[in-house]
C-alpha cells in the first residue's frame, strides 16, 4: 500500500478502512479563530466532534476526509486533537473553497500553486501537519475568472505532488464538466480527480458522462433534499444504484458533507440541520447502506464504495 498524509502523520492506506470521502468538523471563515476567538466555541466544537466521531467509529467508520480549507476556517490543531481523541483518521486539505481571497483574484496559478505544494510537502501553518488532498470549489453560475485561477493552481500542485483533487460543484448546472475541461487542459490525470456533490442531480446522463471521462464521483450530500430542486436521500440512493448497475460501482464514493459546527449559517439553520439529520456522520451507515442492499447492491459494491474506492483514490498522493 501507500502512505498518505493524515493529521496524525503518515497513514498507510491499508489502515483507512471504512471512509467517508467528503466531510467537515468545524466550518467557519478564514482567521476567525485567531483574530476573534471569543466568537467561536472552539472547545465545545472539539468535544462534540470527539463524541460524534467516537460514535461513528463505534459503528464502523475509520476515516474521514475533512475538506475544510483556509476560507472555511480550517483549524488544523483542532482536527489533530479530534482525531487523536476519537480514534478516527482525518485527512486534511489544502486548496481554496468558494470564498476566494481577493488577493488571489489578480494572481496567476503559478503564484498560488506553490502555496498548496508547501502545505502538502512541509505542512500547514508551521505545524508540520501535511495536507492529503487539494480542495477546490465552483458553484451556481459555474467557473468564475477567479475560480479558474484556483482550479489551474490546484492542477499544477496536483501534478507536482501526486496529491488528488476534490471538487465542490453545482451538479444541476453540470459544473463538473467545466472543471474537467480545465483539468484536461492542464494535463491532470483524471484518475486523481474527484467531482463532488454530484448527487445534487439525478441526471445519470451527466454523471455517466463524467465517469466515462475517467474521474471519480462523490455522491456526498446526504441526506440532501433541503436545497430547492435537489433530490431527497431516497432519490440520491436510487441514483447511486443506477450507477452501480451501469458498471461504475468501482468509481463512486458516498459521504454527507456533514459538520459538527457549521458557523457560516445562523443558529436557527444549525438547529434545523441537526434536526433534519440527527444521525450526523452515521446517516449513510444506518439508512443508505440498508437501502442500497434493498435495491440490489452486493457486499462487494458496499466494500468498494466505502473501503476500496477511497483507498485507491487517495493512495496516489505522495
C-alpha atoms as one frame of an Amber mdcrd trajectory, in Angstrom:
protein
   0.000   0.000   0.000   0.981   3.701   0.056   1.397   6.335   2.731  -0.832
   9.407   2.730  -0.943  12.479   4.956  -3.287  12.488   7.937  -3.450  14.973
  10.806  -1.593  12.458  12.981   1.136  11.846  10.427   1.716   9.419   7.557
  -1.042   6.833   7.281  -0.837   3.552   5.409  -3.782   3.318   3.029  -4.266
  -0.269   4.206  -5.429   1.255   7.503  -8.030   3.643   6.040 -10.907   1.213
   6.434 -14.473   2.484   6.051 -14.000   6.006   4.724 -16.323   8.997   4.326
 -14.853  10.945   1.438 -16.222  14.472   1.968 -16.865  15.741   5.494 -16.019
  18.610   7.844 -15.602  19.030  11.576 -15.679  22.820  12.053 -16.782  25.231
   9.304 -16.167  28.934   9.865 -14.321  31.684   7.986 -10.667  32.475   7.476
  -8.883  33.853  10.531 -11.861  33.994  12.894 -10.389  31.577  15.452  -7.161
  33.573  15.620  -8.479  37.133  15.456 -11.804  36.802  17.291 -11.505  33.558
  19.281 -14.371  34.524  21.573 -16.743  34.372  18.587 -16.376  30.593  18.308
 -16.925  27.912  20.927 -13.841  26.062  19.780 -13.580  23.741  22.783 -17.270
  22.941  22.587 -16.831  22.025  18.935 -13.952  19.746  19.837 -15.967  17.945
  22.498 -18.962  17.485  20.176 -16.719  16.244  17.391 -14.976  13.742  19.651
 -18.355  12.444  20.770 -19.875  12.228  17.276 -16.833  10.748  15.594 -16.307
   8.392  18.505 -19.838   7.112  17.960 -19.184   6.849  14.229 -16.068   4.803
  14.943 -18.045   2.501  17.218 -20.343   1.823  14.249 -17.557   1.166  11.776
 -16.299   4.482  10.399 -12.498   4.613  10.426 -11.551   7.652   8.308 -12.995
  10.961   7.146 -11.606  13.334   4.547 -12.047  16.823   6.015 -12.117  19.182
   3.040 -12.077  22.398   5.085  -9.736  24.958   3.554  -8.357  28.325   4.640
 -11.553  30.157   3.659 -13.670  27.581   5.511 -11.861  28.323   8.746  -9.598
  25.273   8.659  -8.286  24.659  12.191  -5.546  22.083  11.836  -4.767  21.730
  15.553  -8.469  21.184  16.254  -8.521  18.362  13.702  -5.403  16.864  15.231
  -6.961  16.751  18.709 -10.292  15.418  17.462  -8.588  12.630  15.521  -6.362
  11.633  18.406  -9.206  11.532  20.932 -11.903   9.979  18.720  -9.723   7.357
  17.054 -10.946   8.365  13.588  -8.299   9.144  10.973  -8.700  12.606   9.433
  -7.200  13.550   6.064  -6.764  17.366   5.912  -6.971  19.622   2.877  -5.110
  22.404   1.189  -6.712  24.497  -1.554  -9.498  27.084  -1.555 -13.294  26.846
  -1.325 -15.778  29.415  -2.700 -14.634  32.371  -0.560 -11.554  33.013  -2.681
  -9.406  35.702  -1.003  -9.333  38.896  -3.071  -5.533  38.843  -3.071  -5.755
  35.735  -5.282  -8.076  37.330  -7.864  -5.229  39.116  -9.614  -2.674  36.368
  -9.088  -1.559  33.712 -11.529  -1.871  29.962 -10.996   1.906  29.738 -10.748
   1.854  32.188  -7.841  -0.700  30.131  -5.894   0.290  26.531  -6.688   3.481
  26.731  -4.561   1.346  27.602  -1.526  -0.631  24.389  -1.914   2.549  22.420
  -2.587   4.130  23.754   0.609   1.124  22.635   2.675   1.424  19.163   1.148
   5.196  18.767   1.439   6.123  20.834   4.501   2.946  21.300   6.498   0.113
  23.675   7.307   0.689  26.929   9.215   4.003  25.824  10.666   2.537  22.741
  12.373   4.244  20.115  10.255   0.809  18.553   9.647   0.645  17.935   5.902
  -2.368  18.110   3.603  -3.528  14.882   1.968  -5.960  16.334  -0.567  -6.452
  19.517  -2.627  -9.920  21.101  -2.376 -11.426  23.473  -4.955 -14.952  24.797
  -5.426 -17.226  26.216  -8.110 -20.936  26.672  -7.557 -24.022  28.163  -9.204
 -23.070  30.118 -12.301 -20.101  27.877 -12.969 -16.393  28.607 -13.010 -15.679
  32.307 -12.489 -12.468  34.025 -13.595 -11.005  33.843 -10.092 -12.292  30.296
  -9.715 -10.385  29.282 -12.819  -7.170  30.635 -11.327  -7.644  28.367  -8.308
  -8.512  25.337 -10.454  -5.367  25.785 -12.517  -3.250  26.315  -9.402  -4.687
  23.125  -7.912  -3.982  21.259 -11.134  -0.333  22.323 -11.072   0.008  21.399
  -7.406  -1.541  18.022  -8.157   0.894  17.329 -10.971   3.843  18.345  -8.788
   2.890  16.196  -5.790   0.521  13.455  -6.951  -1.975  14.586  -4.317  -5.571
  14.113  -5.507  -8.086  16.900  -6.092 -11.581  17.003  -4.553 -14.089  19.466
  -6.003 -17.238  21.189  -4.825 -19.669  21.601  -7.732 -23.236  22.514  -8.531
 -24.438  19.425 -10.353 -27.809  20.828 -11.564 -25.807  23.150 -13.846 -23.284
  20.433 -14.814 -20.419  22.451 -13.343 -18.306  19.324 -13.070 -17.936  19.329
 -16.845 -16.391  22.805 -16.716 -13.941  21.694 -14.054 -12.927  18.618 -16.030
 -12.260  20.682 -19.158  -9.832  22.880 -17.222  -8.107  19.909 -15.612  -7.748
  18.273 -19.023  -6.303  21.498 -20.408  -3.766  21.459 -17.563  -2.823  17.848
 -18.289  -4.066  16.410 -14.992  -4.574  12.657 -14.803  -8.337  12.492 -14.254
  -7.860   9.395 -12.120  -6.607  11.882  -9.499  -9.825  13.970  -9.635 -12.980
  13.565  -7.527 -16.023  15.550  -8.683 -18.014  16.212  -5.532 -21.653  16.938
  -4.715 -22.590  15.006  -7.832 -25.731  13.623  -6.192 -27.416  17.027  -6.234
 -28.826  15.770  -9.546 -30.485  12.581 -10.751 -29.287  13.209 -14.330 -27.477
   9.944 -14.923 -26.503  11.070 -18.419 -24.407  13.848 -16.895 -22.981  11.572
 -14.206 -22.112   8.730 -16.575 -20.528  11.220 -18.949 -18.185  12.345 -16.182
 -17.360   8.789 -15.171 -16.543   7.832 -18.749 -14.012  10.668 -18.873 -12.110
   8.973 -16.059 -12.904  10.916 -12.883 -14.218   9.646  -9.572 -17.684  10.770
  -8.449 -18.502  11.969  -4.965 -22.151  11.351  -4.111 -21.521  13.273  -0.962
 -24.516  15.305   0.109 -26.630  13.128   2.386 -29.390  13.328   3.465 -29.857
  16.116   0.892 -33.191  17.482  -0.250 -33.021  20.745   1.689 -31.938  22.915
  -1.232 -34.802  23.686  -3.640 -34.961  21.346  -6.579 -32.428  18.852  -5.278
 -33.140  15.156  -4.633 -34.031  13.676  -1.276 -31.978  10.862   0.191 -34.052
   8.079  -1.367 -33.662   9.601  -4.844 -29.938  10.030  -4.277 -29.649   6.399
  -3.277 -31.591   5.247  -6.328 -29.219   7.289  -8.489 -26.227   5.637  -6.822
 -27.759   2.248  -7.558 -28.226   3.168 -11.222 -24.527   3.995 -11.442 -23.668
   0.654  -9.853 -25.920  -1.128 -12.340 -24.207   0.761 -15.177 -20.910  -0.773
 -14.101 -19.403   2.121 -12.145 -19.645   0.884  -8.575 -15.843   0.894  -8.543
 -15.682   4.676  -9.266 -18.111   6.270  -6.795 -17.913   7.274  -3.124 -20.650
   8.314  -0.698 -20.454  10.870   2.083 -22.502  13.516   3.910 -20.780  16.923
   3.774 -21.596  16.953   7.497 -20.001  19.246  10.057 -20.282  19.310  13.823
 -20.204  23.116  13.855 -21.442  24.925  10.737 -20.863  28.524  11.716 -21.494
  30.023   8.277 -25.228  29.589   8.950 -27.325  31.163  11.691 -28.321  29.344
  14.873 -31.826  28.567  13.662 -30.449  26.975  10.494 -27.919  24.993  12.512
 -30.695  23.654  14.745 -32.838  22.743  11.727 -29.911  20.948  10.136 -29.280
  18.875  13.260 -32.972  18.024  13.483 -33.062  17.030   9.823 -30.082  14.692
  10.253 -29.827  13.510  13.859 -27.567  10.662  12.701 -24.782  13.036  11.592
 -21.831  11.061  10.231 -23.861   7.850  10.550 -26.827   8.622   8.300 -25.322
   6.649   5.429 -24.350   3.698   7.599 -27.736   3.493   9.273 -30.065   4.328
   6.398 -28.406   4.489   2.996 -26.444   1.235   3.092 -29.525  -0.820   4.084
 -31.489   0.875   1.280 -28.755   0.129  -1.253 -28.914  -3.519  -0.249 -32.697
  -3.492  -0.713 -32.173  -2.083  -4.203 -29.809  -4.912  -5.061 -26.326  -3.746
  -4.102 -23.986  -6.614  -3.280 -21.452  -6.859  -0.456 -18.676  -6.140  -2.961
 -20.421  -2.929  -4.057 -20.548  -1.690  -0.464 -16.930  -2.691   0.130 -15.886
  -0.805  -2.994 -17.785   2.402  -2.214 -16.566   2.802   1.353 -13.228   0.965
   1.508 -11.631   0.100  -1.824 -12.558   3.212  -3.810 -11.367   5.778  -1.233
  -8.175   3.789  -0.758  -7.477   3.582  -4.491  -8.253   7.272  -4.960  -6.148
   8.517  -2.073  -3.116   6.312  -2.341  -1.793   8.167  -5.368  -0.752  11.014
  -3.027   2.881  11.482  -2.087
